[in-house]
Amino acid sequence: MSGTRSHWEKVYTTKAETAVSWYQPHSLRSLELISAAAPDPAAAIVDIGGGASRLVDDLLARGYTDLTVLDVSEAALAKSRLRRGSDAGKVAWVVADITAWHPPHPYDVWHDRAVFHFLTAPETQTAYLAALRTGTAAGSTVIMATFALDGPDSCSGLPVQRYSPETLAARLGPAFSLIQRAEETHETPWGSQQKFSYAAFRREA
Ligand SMILES: C[S@@+](CC[C@H](N)C(=O)[O-])C[C@H]1O[C@@H](n2cnc3c(N)ncnc32)[C@H](O)[C@@H]1O
């Protein structure tokens, strides 16, 4: 098992859902950006590093029918599947490391909250961006949330790379145009604050 996978399996097998800093009962900012990008409920949406997030629950409730949740942790996805019960079959669950994933087709919306920022080495970022290019097409929307420039410099005990929408745009390259941005102060379950930077990009070519 890779170091990345064993770290995250340990997190999800030892901590309760509300005992992780990134927990949100509803991912309101993500939902707002996804709804704007994909008014059609048949849009293909992938949540990269979705973990045990309840975003998928809210997307199902809004009628989206083509949902994929990918995570390196099997335990994280098992929690979401269990929570969804009989609805779990409506979602494609993919256990994979994003830096080694070959998307089977392009998605209309690529969503990532607090995953890309863990990739601090240029080569792992490059591997992620290769998956992003395969997993999107011209017209796709990429929604990414990272810790902001004045946000924490680590998460879950791991160092992170912080971004502004502009520095993230520079990292994604000219094929992706910045179309929307938002700053958010996330309150952790124990009341501390973390500054997040959200950005939406349209793939141009
Ligand atoms: C901070 S959590 C965020 C979870 C979720 N996106 C949310 O907003 O609630 C980071 C997630 O990314 C997953 N992850 C970390 N590195 C990954 C990788 N290389 N490939 C796929 N998933 C990864 C972790 O298992 C974890 O679920």
The ligand as a Gaussian input file, in Angstrom:
#p B3LYP/6-31G(d) Opt

LIG

0 1
 C       -9.064000      16.921000       3.091000
 S       -9.907000      15.552000       2.473000
 C      -11.221000      16.296000       1.531000
 C      -12.365000      15.346000       1.273000
 C      -13.516000      15.956000       0.464000
 N      -13.073000      16.443000      -0.813000
 C      -14.197000      17.055000       1.227000
 O      -14.128000      18.207000       0.815000
 O      -14.830000      16.730000       2.239000
 C       -8.831000      14.970000       1.183000
 C       -9.338000      13.744000       0.482000
 O       -8.493000      13.456000      -0.614000
 C       -8.215000      12.080000      -0.661000
 N       -6.899000      11.958000      -1.322000
 C       -5.711000      12.418000      -0.865000
 N       -4.744000      12.172000      -1.755000
 C       -5.345000      11.546000      -2.811000
 C       -4.876000      11.033000      -4.042000
 N       -3.564000      11.118000      -4.372000
 N       -5.754000      10.453000      -4.891000
 C       -7.084000      10.377000      -4.554000
 N       -7.571000      10.835000      -3.395000
 C       -6.719000      11.415000      -2.531000
 C       -8.237000      11.647000       0.784000
 O       -8.465000      10.267000       0.971000
 C       -9.357000      12.509000       1.345000
 O      -10.606000      11.883000       1.216000

